[in-house]
């Protein structure tokens, strides 16, 4: 007799449709799916795959750019914003493919880079989010996006900019 897992399939399907078949562990569990059912889907050869810690793709095969972008945002958290090449593509600007997706998060959040996601903490995320007309996709402003894609800083930008500003000089 096959095992049957009770959970809100309709809610799960709606989330997956909205998020390009990408979902977080907390979203799965909130639908009522048991840990064992999730583990079964994520088993070797199973229908789902891990993309990042706590973020899954509910289909087999390689993730699309859109699925990677959504996964990066879900991993980074609800206040995150894409930047760099991923955000350029969302603004309709041709950008070279990069294996790493840069994501801005508030400095107050504790999240580390993982997999294909590079976390970039910033103090100005609230101002960036307010300036966006369509926060549903979460790209940065075009000028920030272009500068981030053109010259990724070797260390957090705040560590480079703040000393010059505080000493009334720039390099």
C-alpha angles and dihedrals in degrees: 000000000000119000116244125204118212114218140124099281092176093056091045092049091050092052092048092049092050094047101044092256092306119125141168127236091244091053091050093049091045088059087061098254112149122238089244092055091050091048089050091055091047096048119120106285091013126135096256132055138199114247099172135350105302093358123103140186112222095209135059125249132048117325118248122237089259092052091049090049092051091045090052092052094046091049093047094049141246096300094052126119129196116239136172122031095346091057092045090058090051089053089053095252117137109246132176116255112259125186090219124072115207117215128185118218132174112273088236092065122089110222129134129210112265137177109332094347123097111195117214113189115209138178094217101059093112091056092047093050092048091052093054117095093199111036090169091089096034104216120156124243112288096249093051090044095052093046092048092049095044099048116012107202115246089223134016109304093231090064091055100039102038098062092052093046094046091050094044093243140094132204 
